[in-house]
Amino acid sequence: MRGGLYLAFALGMVGLFAGVDGVNSSRVVEAVVIMISGLAIFHLNHQQSASRNGSVLLVFGGILIHLWLVKLACGVALNSGLGENYEFLVMPMALAPMVHSVLLGQRAGVYSSVFVSLFGALTVPSDDRWAFFAISLFCGLASVFATKRVSKRGRLLRAGLWVGIMALLVDLAFGKISMESLAFSDSESWTIFGKACLIALSTGLLTGLFVGGVLPLLEGVFGLTTEMSWLELSDLNHPLLRKMQIEAPGTFHHSLIVASLAESAAEAIGANAVMSRVCAYFHDIGKLNKPEYFIENQGGLNPHDGLTPTMSALIIVAHVKDGVDLAIKNKLNPRILEVIQEHHGDSLVYYFYRKAQERLVKHNIEKGNGPSNTDDLPKIDEKSFRYPGPIPQTRESGIISLADAIESASRTISKPSPSRIRALVDEIVFKRVRDGQLDACGLTLNELKTIRKVFAATLRSMLHARIEYPKDQVEDAPSDLLSKGGKVVSVEEIERVRRRRQQG
């Protein structure tokens, strides 16, 4: 499939060069060399994108469409009478780099900037090749730098504005628009310059506006999610989150704290912080099916008291599958679904596993004293007490997995102190590492060290101690009015009695 995409790109480039005037054998050789180099660099240096056919199609399809639009805009500019002075200003030089930077990251944007400039330079006359290459490259890189973190669609317009300014400056540097006559206050020269400024800024703004409009379509087609979309998904008024607030308030509060921990840790190591927060909101939605079986939602009675450890473990483990079902039913983002599956990995439900072991020991002791419940006997299968997995596959999923375990365990600290919190965080992280739960997520030891520090600092601020406030007292109130027959008297009544006594 990937080879077919590369071949389709090559054929598209052949069609593009077929309509260019003055194409000779040397230019064809240049195009072939650039094409082979571009494919090799993409395959070697962009392995994450190269491993997905959708990303390959997005990158090379975007480059091809960009070049065809540039060629079309050039022809429209010449045929409309704008003249050669404005030819490069009407071309959407930053279209593909901006799209790839927002959807696939800045590295993909830089790659796109370089190769649309190289390929495009082969389609213009020899005298303008360097001018086109410089304008295209600088505009593309300007769009990449301006879209480092796009959390609002308005920032795409700002990026388009910078692209327009860069196009105008490079056009002036290559003498496509002369500024020499401006010093003599020639009205015609000022008109040409003003027209160039307007065209450059308008082209940049229209590029940003077009990219903002087409992004939702591209996200849906290629299964990608931008930071803007993650921010839209972070709305706590989502039906599932609203239902959790009402039916499982303890789980909802737990999810909020996990989201705060995960977001802080992800931001500290350079992972996707917004995605971590949103996925943490939904990671425990499976508990909505049986909220009363989870301790954070229990008022007093514990339904597990009447169940065997094996049955209790099955109910606890089932919340992962229930969460996946709810995520699919409500059409949540695929990354959220992955976090729901992975946030417990294939770890052990230790509490009920240990409880089953204790029951086994007790049964062996009482073996000759009459019948006993043998649901978990004669052998305890550890697989029955493990989550189905898989273990976390991404850094964000690994962070949420740790945050979930640490937040739950932090509730057991009776008198939280910095040393106790730090010891708890280290114990849980090291235990997950020893159990192999973080083997596939790509977190390095240095990143885990940073995550531990962030978790400990965040928990210290959440579990801080409070001073004991003195009881409220009503100053200057007569002692015989503070209570009547053991009942507290209202402040209004005390004030009325005081006034009567003063008047009397």
C-alpha positions in Angstrom: 0.0 0.0 0.0 2.8 2.4 0.9 4.6 1.6 -2.3 1.4 2.4 -4.2 1.2 5.8 -2.5 4.8 6.6 -3.4 4.1 5.6 -7.0 1.0 7.7 -7.1 3.0 10.7 -5.9 5.6 10.2 -8.6 2.9 10.0 -11.3 1.3 13.2 -9.9 4.6 15.0 -10.2 5.1 13.7 -13.8 1.7 15.2 -14.6 2.7 18.5 -12.9 5.9 18.8 -14.9 4.2 17.8 -18.2 2.5 21.1 -18.3 5.6 23.2 -17.6 7.1 25.1 -20.5 10.8 24.6 -21.3 11.2 21.3 -19.5 14.5 19.6 -20.6 16.4 16.5 -19.7 18.5 18.2 -17.0 15.4 19.5 -15.2 13.9 16.0 -15.4 17.0 14.5 -13.8 16.9 17.2 -11.0 13.3 16.3 -10.3 14.0 12.6 -10.1 17.0 13.1 -7.8 14.9 15.4 -5.5 12.0 12.9 -5.5 14.2 10.0 -4.6 15.9 12.0 -1.9 12.6 13.2 -0.5 11.2 9.7 -0.3 14.4 8.4 1.4 14.5 11.2 4.0 10.8 10.7 4.8 11.2 7.0 5.2 14.4 7.3 7.4 13.7 10.4 9.5 9.9 10.3 9.8 9.4 6.7 10.8 6.3 7.3 12.9 4.5 9.0 10.0 5.9 6.6 7.4 4.5 3.7 9.4 0.9 4.8 8.9 -0.5 4.8 5.3 -2.9 7.6 6.3 0.0 9.9 7.3 1.9 9.0 4.1 -1.1 9.9 2.0 -1.6 13.2 4.0 2.1 14.2 3.5 2.6 13.5 -0.1 -1.0 14.2 -1.1 -0.7 17.5 0.6 2.6 18.4 -1.2 1.0 17.4 -4.5 -2.1 19.5 -4.0 0.0 22.4 -2.7 2.1 22.4 -5.9 -1.0 22.2 -8.2 -2.6 25.1 -6.3 0.5 27.2 -6.6 0.7 26.5 -10.3 -3.0 27.4 -10.7 -2.6 30.6 -8.6 0.4 31.6 -10.8 -1.6 31.2 -14.0 -4.6 33.1 -12.5 -2.3 36.0 -11.5 -0.7 36.3 -14.9 -4.1 36.0 -16.8 -5.9 38.5 -14.5 -3.4 41.3 -15.4 -1.9 41.6 -11.9 1.6 41.4 -13.5 4.8 39.5 -12.6 5.4 41.8 -9.6 2.6 40.1 -7.7 3.0 36.6 -9.1 4.7 35.1 -6.0 2.5 37.0 -3.6 -0.8 35.3 -4.7 0.6 31.8 -4.3 -0.4 29.9 -1.1 3.2 29.2 -0.2 2.4 28.0 3.3 -0.6 25.8 2.7 0.9 22.3 3.0 3.5 23.2 5.7 0.8 24.7 7.9 -1.5 21.7 7.5 1.3 19.2 8.2 2.6 21.2 11.1 -0.7 21.3 12.9 -1.8 17.7 12.2 1.5 15.8 12.3 3.9 18.1 14.2 6.6 20.7 13.3 9.1 18.1 12.0 6.6 17.2 9.3 5.9 20.9 8.6 9.6 21.5 8.1 9.9 18.5 5.8 7.0 19.8 3.8 8.4 23.4 3.6 11.7 22.1 2.1 10.3 19.8 -0.5 7.4 21.9 -1.8 10.1 24.6 -2.3 12.4 22.3 -4.1 9.7 20.8 -6.3 8.1 24.1 -6.9 11.3 25.7 -8.0 11.5 23.2 -10.9 8.2 24.4 -12.3 9.1 28.1 -12.6 11.4 29.8 -15.2 15.1 29.5 -14.5 15.4 33.3 -13.8 12.9 33.0 -10.9 13.9 29.7 -9.4 15.9 31.0 -6.5 13.4 33.7 -5.8 10.6 31.2 -5.7 12.6 28.8 -3.5 13.5 31.5 -1.0 10.0 32.9 -0.7 8.4 29.4 -0.5 10.9 28.2 2.1 10.7 31.3 4.3 6.9 31.3 4.2 6.7 27.6 5.0 9.1 27.9 7.9 7.3 31.0 9.2 4.0 29.0 9.2 5.6 26.1 11.0 7.1 28.4 13.8 3.8 30.2 14.1 1.8 27.0 14.6 3.9 25.5 17.4 1.0 25.3 19.7 -2.4 26.0 18.1 -5.0 25.9 20.8 -7.4 28.4 19.1 -8.4 28.6 15.5 -7.7 32.4 15.6 -4.0 31.5 15.9 -4.1 30.1 12.3 -5.0 33.6 11.1 -2.1 35.0 13.1 0.2 32.5 11.4 -1.3 33.5 8.0 -0.5 37.1 8.8 3.2 36.3 9.5 3.3 34.3 6.3 2.1 37.3 4.4 4.6 39.6 6.0 7.4 37.1 5.3 6.4 36.8 1.6 6.4 40.6 1.2 9.8 41.0 2.8 11.5 38.2 0.7 9.8 39.6 -2.4 11.3 43.0 -1.6 14.7 41.4 -0.9 14.8 39.8 -4.4 13.7 43.0 -6.1 10.4 41.8 -7.3 8.9 44.9 -5.9 11.2 48.0 -6.0 11.4 50.4 -3.1 13.8 52.8 -4.7 11.2 55.1 -6.1 9.3 55.3 -2.8 11.9 57.8 -1.6 10.8 60.3 -4.3 7.1 60.1 -3.1 6.0 58.9 -6.5 2.3 58.1 -6.1 2.4 55.3 -8.6 5.2 53.6 -6.7 3.3 53.9 -3.4 0.2 52.4 -5.1 2.3 49.4 -6.3 3.8 49.0 -2.9 0.4 49.3 -1.1 -1.2 46.9 -3.5 1.7 44.4 -2.9 1.2 44.7 0.9 -2.5 44.1 0.6 -2.1 41.1 -1.7 0.5 39.5 0.5 -1.4 39.9 3.7 -4.7 38.8 2.1 -3.1 35.7 0.7 -1.6 34.7 4.1 -4.9 35.4 6.0 -6.9 33.4 3.4 -4.4 30.5 3.7 -4.9 30.5 7.5 -8.7 30.7 7.1 -8.7 27.9 4.6 -6.6 25.6 6.8 -8.8 26.3 9.8 -11.9 25.3 7.8 -10.4 22.1 6.3 -8.8 20.8 9.5 -11.9 19.1 11.0 -12.4 17.3 7.7 -8.8 16.1 7.6 -9.0 15.0 11.3 -12.0 12.9 10.6 -10.6 11.3 7.4 -7.1 10.5 8.7 -8.0 9.8 12.3 -5.9 12.6 13.8 -6.7 15.1 16.6 -5.3 18.6 17.0 -4.9 20.4 20.2 -7.9 22.6 19.3 -10.1 19.5 19.1 -8.8 18.2 22.4 -9.7 21.5 24.0 -13.2 21.2 22.6 -13.4 17.7 24.1 -12.3 18.9 27.5 -15.8 20.4 28.1 -17.1 18.9 31.4 -20.7 19.1 30.1 -20.2 16.0 28.0 -23.2 13.7 28.7 -21.0 10.9 30.1 -19.2 13.3 32.5 -22.6 14.8 33.5 -23.9 11.4 34.2 -20.8 10.6 36.3 -21.2 13.7 38.4 -24.7 12.6 39.4 -24.4 8.8 39.6 -20.7 8.4 40.6 -19.6 11.6 42.2 -16.6 10.0 43.9 -15.3 8.6 40.6 -15.8 12.0 38.9 -13.8 13.7 41.6 -11.1 11.0 41.3 -11.0 11.6 37.5 -10.5 15.4 38.0 -7.5 14.9 40.3 -6.0 12.2 37.9 -6.5 14.7 35.1 -4.6 17.4 37.0 -1.8 15.1 37.9 -1.5 13.7 34.4 -1.6 17.2 32.7 1.2 18.5 35.0 3.4 15.5 34.4 2.8 15.5 30.7 3.7 19.1 30.4 6.9 18.7 32.4 8.3 16.0 30.0 6.9 17.5 26.7 4.1 15.0 26.1 0.6 16.1 25.0 -0.8 17.7 28.2 -4.2 18.6 26.9 -4.8 15.1 25.5 -3.7 13.6 28.9 -6.2 15.8 30.7 -9.1 14.9 28.4 -8.3 11.1 28.4 -8.1 11.2 32.2 -11.6 12.6 32.4 -13.0 9.6 30.7 -10.6 6.8 31.8 -13.0 5.4 34.5 -16.4 5.8 32.7 -16.8 2.1 32.9 -17.6 2.4 36.6 -20.9 4.0 35.6 -22.4 0.5 35.2 -21.9 -0.4 38.8 -20.7 2.7 40.7 -21.7 1.3 44.2 -19.0 -1.4 43.9 -16.2 1.1 43.9 -15.1 2.5 47.2 -15.1 6.2 46.2 -18.8 6.0 45.6 -19.8 4.0 48.7 -21.7 5.8 51.5 -21.5 3.1 54.2 -22.5 -0.3 53.0 -19.9 -2.3 51.0 -21.6 -4.7 48.5 -18.3 -6.7 48.3 -18.9 -8.0 51.9 -21.4 -10.5 50.5 -19.3 -11.6 47.5 -16.4 -13.9 47.1 -13.0 -12.4 46.2 -13.2 -13.9 42.8 -16.5 -12.4 42.0 -15.4 -9.0 43.4 -12.4 -9.1 41.2 -14.5 -9.9 38.1 -16.7 -6.8 38.8 -13.7 -4.5 39.3 -11.9 -5.8 36.2 -15.1 -5.5 34.1 -15.1 -1.7 34.4 -12.4 -1.6 31.7 -14.5 -3.5 29.2 -17.6 -1.5 30.2 -15.7 1.7 29.6 -14.6 0.6 26.1 -18.3 -0.2 25.3 -19.5 3.2 26.5 -16.7 4.9 24.6 -17.6 3.1 21.3 -21.3 3.8 21.9 -20.7 7.5 22.5 -18.2 7.8 19.6 -15.4 9.0 21.8 -11.9 9.8 20.3 -9.9 6.6 19.6 -7.1 7.8 21.8 -9.5 8.0 24.7 -10.6 4.4 24.0 -7.0 3.3 24.1 -6.3 5.0 27.4 -9.4 3.3 28.9 -8.1 -0.1 27.8 -4.5 0.5 28.9 -4.8 2.5 32.1 -4.6 -0.6 34.3 -2.5 -2.7 31.9 -2.5 -6.3 32.9 -1.8 -5.5 36.6 -3.1 -7.5 39.5 -6.2 -6.6 41.6 -4.0 -7.1 44.6 -6.6 -6.5 47.4 -9.0 -9.2 46.4 -6.1 -11.5 45.3 -4.7 -11.2 48.8 -8.1 -11.7 50.3 -8.6 -14.9 48.4 -5.2 -16.1 49.6 -6.2 -15.4 53.2 -9.4 -17.3 52.8 -7.4 -20.2 51.4 -5.2 -20.2 54.5 -8.2 -20.0 56.7 -9.8 -22.9 55.0 -6.7 -25.1 55.3 -6.7 -24.3 59.1 -10.4 -25.1 59.5 -10.4 -28.0 57.1 -11.6 -30.5 59.8 -14.1 -28.2 61.5 -17.0 -28.4 59.2 -18.0 -27.2 55.7 -16.8 -23.8 54.4 -17.2 -21.7 51.2 -14.9 -23.2 48.7 -15.6 -21.0 45.7 -11.9 -19.9 45.5 -10.6 -23.3 46.4 -8.6 -25.5 46.1 -6.3 -23.3 43.9 -6.1 -19.5 43.3 -5.5 -18.6 39.6 -3.7 -15.3 39.4 -5.0 -14.7 35.9 -8.5 -14.4 37.4 -7.3 -11.3 39.3 -5.5 -9.5 36.5 -6.8 -6.8 34.2 -7.1 -7.9 30.5 -4.6 -5.3 29.2 -2.8 -4.3 27.0 -0.2 -2.4 29.0 0.2 1.4 28.1 1.5 2.0 24.6 2.1 5.7 24.7 3.7 8.2 27.1 0.4 9.8 27.8 -1.3 6.5 28.6 1.6 5.6 30.9 1.4 8.9 32.7 -2.4 8.4 33.3 -1.8 4.9 34.5 0.6 6.1 37.1 -1.6 9.1 38.1 -4.6 6.8 38.5 -2.7 4.4 40.9 -1.1 7.2 42.9 -4.3 9.2 43.4 -6.1 6.2 44.7 -3.2 5.2 47.0 -2.9 8.8 48.3 -6.3 8.4 50.0 -4.8 5.9 52.4 -2.3 8.4 53.9 -3.7 9.4 57.3 -1.3 12.3 58.0 0.2 13.4 54.7 3.6 14.9 54.9 6.1 15.6 52.1 8.3 12.6 53.0 5.3 10.2 53.1 3.9 11.5 49.8 7.3 11.2 48.1 7.7 7.7 49.4 4.3 6.7 48.2 4.9 8.1 44.7 8.3 6.3 44.4 6.9 3.0 45.7 4.1 2.9 43.1 6.2 4.0 40.2 9.0 1.5 41.0 6.4 -1.2 41.5 4.9 -0.5 38.0 8.3 -0.6 36.5 9.2 -3.9 38.1 5.8 -5.4 37.0 6.6 -4.4 33.4 3.6 -2.2 33.1 5.6 0.7 31.5 7.7 -1.4 29.1 5.9 -0.4 25.9 5.0 3.3 26.6 8.4 4.8 25.8 8.9 6.6 29.1 12.6 7.0 29.9 14.1 6.8 33.4 14.9 10.5 33.3 11.3 11.2 32.4 10.1 9.0 35.2 12.2 10.9 37.6 10.6 14.2 36.4 7.1 12.6 36.6 7.8 11.5 40.2 8.8 15.0 41.2 5.8 16.5 39.6 3.4 14.0 41.2 4.9 14.5 44.6 4.7 18.3 44.3 1.1 18.3 43.0 -0.1 15.9 45.7 1.6 18.0 48.4 -0.5 21.0 47.3 -3.7 18.9 47.2 -3.2 17.1 50.5 -1.8 19.9 52.5 -2.7 20.2 56.2 -4.9 22.9 57.6 -4.8 24.7 60.9 -7.5 24.2 63.4 -9.7 27.3 63.6 -11.1 28.5 66.9 -14.8 28.3 67.5 -16.9 31.2 66.5 -17.8 33.6 69.4 -20.3 36.4 69.6 -18.4 39.3 71.0 -19.9 41.4 73.8 -23.0 39.1 74.0 -24.4 38.6 77.4 -23.6 35.2 78.7 -27.1 34.5 79.8 -28.4 35.0 76.2 -26.0 32.7 74.4 -28.3 29.7 75.1 -31.7 29.0 76.5 -32.4 25.6 77.7 -29.5 24.2 75.7 -30.6 25.8 72.5 -28.5 28.3 70.6 -30.1 31.7 70.4 -30.0 33.6 67.1 -27.8 36.7 66.7 -30.9 38.7 65.8 -32.6 37.9 69.1 -29.4 38.7 71.0 -29.3 42.1 69.3 -33.0 42.8 70.1 -32.5 42.0 73.8 -29.3 44.1 73.9 -31.1 47.1 72.5 -34.0 46.8 75.0 -31.6 46.7 77.9 -29.7 49.8 76.6 -33.0 51.7 76.2 -34.2 50.6 79.6 
